[in-house]
Amino acid sequence: MPASTVDDYLKTIYHYTEWQSDPVTPSVLAGELGLAPSSVTEMVKKLAAQGLVSHRPYGPISLTDAGTLRATAVIRRHRLIETWLVREFDYAWDEVHDEAEVLEHTISDRLLGRIDARLGHPRFDPHGDAIPGPDGSVEREPFVLLAEATIGHTGRVLRVSDRDPALLRTLEERGLDVGHTVTATGRDAVQVDGGPTIDLPPAASRAVWLTA
């Protein structure tokens, strides 16, 4: 099976539980990958045979230590490339995901090391996701999803999901991006950096994470 296919599975499993605690089941993984459940089930069996995931029939899927190390290596490449494109080539944060999906499978380790050094060994990508170290380690502060924050909670924006480029553009236009201080004032309303209350698109509260 192609290495890129294995990497995409491992990366998706890692992503799913990175910012929330719900387990990944084969049906969930199939939905995330846009594949038939039967195809995913067969692939998970192959990954388990390689010692990359742990899985029992009808149960959740989890990465083994070997699977986690391989997943974080791919994610490190992806997030360093995203950061490189934003800083060095003036890409917007809503433009980099698809480019990085292609480049993460093609650039050499030597070039990746040069990119990391040139950028000053960044710890977070443009969306606030942690860039794993070469050993797979990550740094992440305690967090709360905006949708689950209590009214009046104030926190710094740690991360904005890159799943919806249009939502990223809308949030940036309203001043809500990584590093700004946000106070939850209603179900879909916030203050940014102590300014007036602004309304957010309904999807925004499930795409923004704040310091807890």
Stockholm file with secondary structure:
# STOCKHOLM 1.0

chainA/1-212         MPASTVDDYLKTIYHYTEWQSDPVTPSVLAGELGLAPSSVTEMVKKLAAQGLVSHRPYGPISLTDAGTLRATAVIRRHRLIETWLVREFDYAWDEVHDEAEVLEHTISDRLLGRIDARLGHPRFDPHGDAIPGPDGSVEREPFVLLAEATIGHTGRVLRVSDRDPALLRTLEERGLDVGHTVTATGRDAVQVDGGPTIDLPPAASRAVWLTA
#=GR chainA/1-212 SS CCHHHHHHHHHHHHHHTTSCCCCBCHHHHHHHHTCCHHHHHHHHHHHHHTTSEEECTTSCEEECHHHHHHHHHHHHHHHHHHHHHHHHHCCCTTTHHHHHHHHTTTSCHHHHHHHHHHTTCCSBCTTSCBCCCTTSCCCCCCEEEGGGSCTTCEEEEEEECCSCHHHHHHHHHTTCCTTCEEEEEETTEEEETTCCEEECCGGGGGTEEEEC
#=GC SS_cons         CCHHHHHHHHHHHHHHTTSCCCCBCHHHHHHHHTCCHHHHHHHHHHHHHTTSEEECTTSCEEECHHHHHHHHHHHHHHHHHHHHHHHHHCCCTTTHHHHHHHHTTTSCHHHHHHHHHHTTCCSBCTTSCBCCCTTSCCCCCCEEEGGGSCTTCEEEEEEECCSCHHHHHHHHHTTCCTTCEEEEEETTEEEETTCCEEECCGGGGGTEEEEC
//
